């Protein structure tokens, strides 16, 4: 039986550097909504769920999910790992794809690579390395998530869901996939962390026809923008 694969998007309004960034807009829609459209291009995903917090300021995220027909669950603001465990149970996930709402250009092909690696029995946890920041596919089995939940007891492991696996690769069967040659650009960043990142994301968006593009095309556009900035 094919494993049920669910992307869980962690999202909250309380960013310290750029509050409310997940509902800032790209082309008239929120970054989070655009992200959902983007990763929906993945061939391996069966469902997408947003995991936000029970804090009242995140009511707006839950409301927007309801408006767009996107599943949403809510939990502890700082125990992100706990939120993932709860969300995985609600979604009946066998494989969990970790996505963060400030990465609107997450690569669906990278998601497929890591999910297929796990589905083939090659790993409990998989990540494609050396892609531009904010585009990487990352996934783990629900059993691996449950194991991490049991042993990851310090705050930074609870906040960063897969950090324990990265720091203790011998504790799980981990697959650190080499990047596709045309996508090997760890020097680039497409994440939205600060105001300047958001303006850059808007510039990239203006040069993209829709959410259906290859990562190599995004990299090429970034290169063109960099060249223009020096002219």
C-alpha positions in Angstrom: 0.0 0.0 0.0 1.3 3.5 -0.9 2.3 5.4 2.2 0.1 8.5 2.9 2.3 11.6 2.5 1.3 14.9 4.1 3.1 18.2 4.0 2.8 20.1 7.3 3.4 23.8 7.0 4.4 25.5 10.3 3.1 29.0 10.4 2.6 31.8 13.0 2.3 35.5 13.0 4.8 36.1 15.8 8.0 36.3 13.9 10.5 38.5 15.7 12.2 39.9 12.6 9.2 40.3 10.3 5.9 39.9 12.2 3.0 38.7 10.1 5.2 37.8 7.2 3.3 34.6 6.3 0.2 36.7 5.4 2.2 39.3 3.4 1.2 39.1 -0.2 2.6 37.9 -3.5 0.4 38.8 -6.4 -2.6 39.6 -4.3 -2.5 36.4 -2.3 -0.7 35.5 1.0 2.8 34.0 1.0 1.3 31.0 2.7 -1.5 30.5 0.1 1.1 30.9 -2.7 3.2 28.2 -1.0 0.3 25.8 -0.9 -0.2 26.3 -4.6 3.5 25.8 -5.2 4.0 22.5 -3.2 0.7 21.2 -4.6 2.7 20.6 -7.8 4.4 17.7 -5.9 3.4 14.3 -7.3 3.9 12.5 -4.0 1.7 14.6 -1.7 -1.7 13.3 -0.6 -2.6 16.2 1.6 -1.4 19.6 2.9 -2.1 20.8 6.5 -1.1 24.0 8.2 0.0 23.7 11.8 -0.3 27.1 13.6 -0.5 28.0 17.3 -3.3 28.4 19.7 -2.3 32.0 20.4 -5.1 34.4 19.6 -3.0 36.4 17.2 -2.9 33.3 14.9 -6.6 33.2 14.6 -6.1 35.1 11.3 -4.1 32.2 9.9 -6.8 29.7 10.9 -9.4 31.9 9.4 -7.5 32.2 6.1 -7.1 28.4 6.0 -10.8 28.0 6.4 -11.5 30.6 3.7 -9.3 28.7 1.2 -10.4 25.2 2.2 -7.0 24.3 3.7 -6.8 21.9 6.7 -5.5 23.5 9.8 -4.6 22.4 13.4 -3.4 24.4 16.3 -1.0 23.8 19.2 1.7 25.1 21.5 3.4 28.2 20.1 6.9 27.2 21.1 6.7 23.4 20.9 6.8 23.1 17.1 7.7 19.4 17.3 4.7 18.7 19.4 2.5 20.5 16.9 4.0 18.3 14.1 3.3 15.1 16.1 -0.3 16.2 16.6 -0.8 17.3 13.0 0.6 14.1 11.7 -1.9 12.1 13.8 -4.8 14.2 12.6 -3.7 13.9 9.0 -3.0 10.1 9.3 0.4 10.7 7.8 2.8 7.8 7.1 5.4 10.2 5.7 5.6 13.9 6.9 7.1 16.6 4.7 8.3 19.5 6.8 7.6 22.9 5.2 7.8 26.4 6.7 5.5 29.2 5.7 8.3 31.7 5.1 9.6 29.6 2.2 7.1 30.4 -0.7 9.5 28.9 -3.3 9.8 25.5 -1.8 10.7 23.1 -4.6 8.0 20.3 -5.3 10.6 18.3 -7.2 12.8 18.2 -4.1 9.8 17.1 -2.1 9.3 14.2 -4.5 13.0 13.2 -4.3 13.0 12.9 -0.5 9.6 11.3 -0.3 10.5 8.7 -2.9 13.7 7.9 -1.0 11.7 7.2 2.2 8.9 5.3 0.4 11.5 3.0 -1.2 12.7 2.1 2.2 15.9 4.0 1.9 15.6 6.2 4.9 13.6 7.3 8.0 14.6 10.9 7.3 15.7 12.5 4.0 16.8 15.9 2.9 18.2 17.2 -0.4 21.4 19.1 0.5 23.0 22.3 -0.9 19.9 23.8 -2.6 19.2 27.6 -2.2 18.0 28.3 1.3 14.2 28.2 1.4 13.7 25.6 -1.4 14.8 22.3 0.1 12.6 19.2 0.4 12.8 17.5 3.8 10.7 14.5 5.0 10.6 11.8 7.7 8.4 8.9 8.6 5.8 9.3 11.3 7.6 6.7 13.4 10.8 8.8 13.1 8.9 11.9 14.1 7.5 10.0 17.2 11.1 8.9 18.1 12.4 12.4 17.8 9.5 13.6 20.0 10.6 11.2 22.7 14.3 12.0 22.8 14.4 15.7 21.7 13.9 17.3 25.1 15.8 20.6 24.9 14.0 23.8 23.5 16.0 24.2 20.3 15.2 20.6 19.3 11.5 21.2 20.0 11.6 24.4 18.0 13.4 23.0 15.0 11.6 19.8 14.2 14.3 17.9 12.4 17.4 19.4 14.1 17.9 16.3 16.3 18.1 14.0 13.3 20.7 16.3 11.6 22.8 16.4 14.8 22.4 12.7 15.6 22.3 11.0 12.1 23.3 7.7 13.7 20.0 7.6 15.7 17.9 7.2 12.5 18.5 5.9 9.0 19.2 9.3 7.4 19.6 10.1 3.7 21.5 13.4 2.9 20.9 13.5 -0.8 23.3 15.2 -3.2 21.7 18.1 -5.0 20.7 18.0 -8.6 23.7 19.6 -10.5 21.7 22.5 -11.9 20.3 23.3 -8.4 23.5 23.2 -6.4 23.4 26.8 -5.2 23.7 26.9 -1.4 25.0 30.5 -1.8 21.5 31.7 -2.8 18.6 32.4 -0.4 14.9 32.6 -1.3 13.5 32.5 2.3 11.5 35.4 3.7 13.0 36.3 7.0 13.4 40.1 6.9 11.8 43.0 5.1 14.5 43.0 2.4 13.8 39.3 1.8 10.2 40.1 1.2 11.0 42.7 -1.4 13.3 40.3 -3.1 10.6 37.6 -3.1 8.2 40.1 -4.7 10.8 40.9 -7.4 11.3 37.1 -8.1 7.5 36.7 -8.2 7.1 39.5 -10.8 9.5 37.5 -13.1 7.6 34.2 -12.7 4.5 33.4 -14.8 2.8 31.3 -12.1 3.7 28.8 -9.3 4.6 26.1 -11.8 8.3 26.5 -12.5 11.4 24.4 -12.0 14.0 25.4 -9.4 16.6 25.8 -12.1 14.4 28.5 -13.7 14.1 30.4 -10.4 17.9 30.2 -10.0 18.3 31.6 -13.6 16.0 34.5 -12.8 18.0 35.2 -9.6 21.1 35.3 -11.7 19.5 37.7 -14.1 18.4 40.0 -11.3 22.0 39.9 -9.9 23.5 40.8 -13.3 21.0 43.7 -13.7 21.8 45.1 -10.3 25.5 45.5 -11.4 24.7 47.2 -14.7 
